[in-house]
Amino acid sequence: MEESDKIYIAGHRGMVGSAVWRNLEKKGFTNIIGQTSAELDLRNQRAVADFMSAEKPDIVVLAAAKVGGIHANNTFRAEFLYDNLSIQNNVIHQAFRSGVKKLLFLGSSCIYPKLAPQPLKEEYLLTDLLEPTNEPYAIAKIAGIKMCEAYRDQYGCNFISVMPTNLYGSNDNYDLNNSHVLPALLRKFHEARIAGNPSVEIWGSGTPLREFMHVDDLAEACTFLLQNYDGKEFVNAGTGEEVSIRELAELIRDVVGYKGELKFDASKPDGTPRKLLDVSKLRDMNFRHSITLKEGITLVYQEYKEMAGAT
């Protein structure tokens, strides 16, 4: 990858896409392009074909996706499957047709079986049943991985895939109906502190174990892989560290400065009991994350307060 390469980031306004854009700019890449969903509907095959034919990017980062937490995944199952398959199919196929030099596809750690051995190694893909609550999204992401592999096998395309762990950071979604657990908890604790509420309700038992990576660390990993990795096998990207949802809630409560009680609603779904990525492949390439969970949450909370106009 050269600094003069034209780089198209699909989903450049999302949390991951915007972080990759910032990271590339910081490293001296200036020929970066993006289109909003209003300007280019990636589900529209003709529109994507016309865009790729006209722009002819050298590099494509496929960060566009319909995303959400347990509630959104379980409620909008058809949209999560259809929209994500459509986006991937169009961008990957048109990247091939327009002669893109390299494509990076961003998946998700939910591709792994619900009860797979831990930590999750790349070879565990398709060895057992998925977590039912986000199965449509996971199936779409698995299809994206296999599509990149198939275009490599049949046409020699340099299409690579990276599977991030749970992410948080700038441009995250704080909507309580469809956000992920970390931003949802941060907003809940902030609003409870402002309102003086005596307790905060948290979905599930608090026992599931999760891994969290700041999106700036993922962006650094993506740029690293674009510059240094051309393999067929997808690569896990994470911290290799995990916390329980209860521990996460307590950490966010401390950062926010909320003094009330935590109330766990065990009638709500927990999702996968444990989800820790094996990141040995990335570490063998001499890449490691740099932002600790407490540092990252502190950064995110400052950004959230500025966004919310609060103190």
C-alpha positions in Angstrom: 0.0 0.0 0.0 1.4 3.4 -1.1 0.5 6.9 0.2 -0.7 7.8 -3.3 -3.3 4.9 -3.4 -6.9 5.9 -3.6 -8.6 4.3 -0.6 -12.4 3.9 -0.4 -13.8 3.4 3.1 -17.3 2.0 2.9 -19.0 3.1 6.1 -16.7 6.0 6.7 -19.0 7.8 9.1 -19.5 4.8 11.4 -17.4 4.1 14.4 -15.0 1.7 12.7 -14.8 3.5 9.3 -14.2 6.9 10.8 -11.5 5.5 13.0 -9.7 3.9 10.1 -10.0 7.2 8.1 -8.3 9.1 11.0 -5.6 6.5 11.4 -4.8 6.5 7.7 -4.7 10.3 7.6 -2.3 10.3 10.6 0.0 8.0 8.7 0.1 10.3 5.6 -2.6 8.8 3.4 -4.5 11.7 1.9 -6.4 10.2 -1.1 -9.3 8.8 0.9 -12.8 8.8 -0.3 -16.2 7.9 1.2 -19.9 8.3 0.5 -22.7 8.7 3.0 -25.6 6.2 2.9 -27.8 9.0 1.4 -25.3 9.5 -1.4 -24.7 5.8 -2.0 -27.0 3.0 -0.9 -24.6 0.0 -0.7 -27.6 -2.3 -0.9 -28.2 -1.1 -4.5 -26.2 -3.2 -6.9 -26.3 -0.8 -9.8 -25.4 2.2 -7.7 -22.4 0.4 -6.2 -21.3 -0.8 -9.7 -21.5 2.8 -11.1 -19.6 4.2 -8.1 -16.7 1.7 -8.2 -16.5 2.0 -12.0 -16.2 5.7 -11.8 -13.9 6.0 -8.8 -11.7 3.0 -9.4 -10.2 2.8 -5.9 -6.9 1.0 -5.3 -7.8 -0.1 -1.8 -11.2 -0.8 -0.2 -12.0 -1.0 3.5 -15.4 -2.6 3.9 -16.6 -1.3 7.3 -20.2 -0.6 6.4 -22.8 -2.8 8.1 -26.1 -2.8 9.9 -25.1 -3.3 13.6 -26.7 -3.3 17.0 -26.9 -5.1 20.4 -28.8 -8.1 21.5 -32.2 -6.4 21.3 -31.7 -5.0 17.8 -30.2 -8.2 16.5 -33.0 -10.4 17.8 -35.8 -8.0 16.8 -34.7 -7.0 13.2 -33.5 -10.4 12.1 -34.5 -10.1 8.5 -32.9 -6.7 8.1 -29.7 -7.8 9.7 -29.4 -10.7 7.3 -30.6 -9.0 4.1 -28.9 -5.6 4.5 -25.5 -7.0 5.5 -25.5 -9.7 2.7 -26.5 -7.0 0.2 -23.8 -4.6 1.3 -21.0 -7.2 1.2 -22.1 -8.9 -2.0 -22.1 -5.6 -3.9 -18.9 -4.1 -2.5 -16.8 -7.3 -2.7 -18.0 -8.2 -6.2 -17.6 -4.7 -7.6 -14.1 -4.4 -6.0 -13.2 -7.5 -8.1 -14.8 -6.1 -11.2 -13.1 -2.7 -10.9 -9.6 -4.3 -10.3 -9.1 -3.2 -6.7 -5.5 -4.1 -5.5 -6.6 -5.0 -2.0 -9.8 -5.2 0.1 -10.1 -5.5 3.8 -13.4 -6.9 5.1 -14.4 -6.3 8.7 -16.4 -9.0 10.4 -17.3 -9.7 14.0 -16.4 -12.1 16.8 -20.0 -13.3 16.8 -19.1 -15.5 13.8 -17.9 -18.2 16.3 -20.1 -21.0 17.7 -21.9 -20.1 21.0 -20.1 -22.8 22.9 -16.8 -22.9 21.1 -13.6 -23.5 23.2 -12.0 -20.4 24.7 -10.1 -18.4 23.7 -11.6 -18.4 20.2 -9.1 -19.5 17.5 -9.7 -18.7 13.8 -10.0 -22.4 13.0 -13.1 -22.7 15.2 -15.3 -21.1 12.5 -18.2 -23.3 11.5 -17.5 -26.1 14.0 -20.8 -25.8 15.9 -24.1 -23.8 16.4 -24.2 -20.0 16.6 -25.7 -17.9 19.4 -29.4 -17.7 18.4 -30.0 -14.0 19.3 -27.5 -12.7 16.7 -27.4 -15.6 14.2 -28.6 -13.6 11.1 -25.8 -11.0 11.6 -23.2 -13.8 12.2 -24.3 -15.7 9.1 -23.9 -12.6 7.0 -20.4 -12.0 8.4 -19.4 -15.6 7.8 -20.7 -15.2 4.2 -18.4 -12.2 3.8 -15.4 -14.1 5.0 -16.1 -16.9 2.6 -16.8 -14.5 -0.2 -13.3 -13.0 0.2 -11.8 -16.4 0.3 -13.7 -17.5 -2.8 -12.7 -14.5 -4.9 -9.1 -15.1 -3.8 -9.3 -18.7 -4.8 -11.0 -18.2 -8.1 -9.7 -14.9 -9.3 -6.5 -14.3 -7.2 -7.9 -11.2 -5.5 -6.0 -9.9 -2.5 -9.0 -9.8 -0.2 -8.3 -10.1 3.5 -10.6 -10.3 6.5 -10.3 -9.2 10.1 -12.6 -10.2 13.0 -12.7 -7.6 15.7 -13.8 -8.2 19.2 -16.4 -6.0 21.0 -15.6 -2.4 20.1 -16.2 1.0 21.7 -14.9 4.5 21.0 -15.6 7.7 19.1 -18.8 7.8 17.0 -20.3 5.0 19.0 -24.1 4.4 19.2 -25.7 5.4 22.5 -29.3 4.6 21.6 -30.6 2.4 24.5 -32.8 0.4 22.1 -30.1 -0.8 19.8 -26.6 0.0 21.1 -24.0 -2.4 22.4 -23.5 -3.1 26.1 -20.6 -0.7 26.9 -22.1 2.5 25.4 -25.5 1.6 26.8 -24.2 1.2 30.3 -22.2 4.4 30.0 -25.3 6.4 29.1 -27.4 4.6 31.8 -24.9 5.5 34.5 -24.5 9.1 33.3 -28.2 9.7 33.2 -28.7 8.0 36.6 -26.0 10.2 38.1 -27.5 13.4 36.7 -31.1 12.4 37.8 -29.9 11.1 41.2 -31.5 7.7 40.6 -30.8 5.2 43.4 -30.2 2.2 41.1 -29.5 1.2 37.5 -31.0 -1.9 35.9 -28.7 -4.0 33.8 -29.8 -6.8 31.4 -28.8 -10.3 32.3 -27.0 -11.9 35.2 -23.8 -10.0 34.9 -21.8 -13.2 34.6 -21.0 -13.4 30.9 -17.4 -12.6 30.0 -16.5 -10.2 27.3 -13.5 -8.6 25.7 -13.5 -4.9 24.7 -11.1 -3.1 22.3 -11.0 0.7 21.7 -11.8 1.4 18.0 -8.6 3.4 17.6 -6.6 0.2 18.4 -8.7 -1.7 15.8 -8.0 1.1 13.3 -4.3 0.7 14.0 -4.6 -3.0 13.4 -6.5 -2.5 10.1 -3.8 -0.2 8.8 -1.1 -2.6 10.0 -2.8 -5.6 8.2 -3.3 -3.5 5.0 0.4 -2.8 5.0 1.7 -6.2 6.2 -0.7 -9.1 5.6 -1.8 -10.8 2.4 -3.0 -14.2 3.7 -6.1 -16.1 2.9 -7.0 -16.8 6.5 -8.9 -14.2 8.4 -7.3 -12.6 11.5 -8.8 -12.0 15.0 -8.3 -8.5 16.3 -8.7 -8.0 20.1 -6.9 -7.4 23.4 -6.8 -11.0 24.6 -8.2 -9.7 27.9 -11.7 -10.2 29.3 -14.0 -8.9 32.1 -17.5 -10.0 33.3 -20.4 -7.7 32.5 -20.6 -7.0 36.2 -17.0 -6.0 36.3 -17.5 -3.8 33.3 -20.5 -2.1 34.9 -18.6 -1.5 38.1 -15.7 0.1 36.1 -18.1 2.3 34.1 -19.9 3.3 37.3 -16.5 4.4 38.8 -15.5 6.4 35.7 -18.9 8.1 35.6 -18.9 8.8 39.3 -22.3 7.2 39.9 -22.8 6.1 43.5 -26.0 4.0 43.2 -26.8 0.3 43.2 -26.5 -2.2 40.3 -29.6 -4.3 39.7 -29.2 -7.2 37.3 -32.4 -8.5 35.6 -31.6 -12.2 35.1 -34.9 -12.6 33.1 -33.2 -10.8 30.2 -30.9 -12.7 27.8 -27.2 -13.0 28.6 -26.1 -14.0 25.1 -23.0 -16.0 24.7 -21.6 -17.0 28.1 -18.0 -16.2 27.1 -16.3 -14.6 24.1 -12.6 -14.1 24.2 -10.5 -14.0 21.0 -7.2 -15.8 20.6 -5.1 -13.0 19.1 -1.9 -15.0 18.9 -1.8 -14.7 15.1 -1.8 -10.9 15.3 0.7 -10.9 18.1 3.0 -13.2 16.1 3.1 -10.3 13.6 4.3 -8.0 16.4 1.0 -6.1 16.8 -0.5 -5.4 20.2 -3.2 -3.0 21.4 -2.2 0.1 23.4 -5.3 1.5 25.1 -6.4 -0.1 28.4 -10.1 -0.6 29.2 -10.1 2.0 31.9 -8.2 4.5 29.8 -10.5 3.9 26.9 -13.7 4.3 28.9 -12.4 7.5 30.4 -11.7 8.9 26.9 -15.1 7.8 25.7 -16.9 9.3 28.7 -15.3 12.7 28.1 -16.4 12.6 24.5 -19.9 11.5 25.5 -20.3 14.4 27.9 -19.2 16.9 25.3 -21.7 15.3 22.8 -24.5 15.4 25.4 -23.6 18.9 26.5 -23.3 17.7 30.1 -20.7 17.9 32.9 
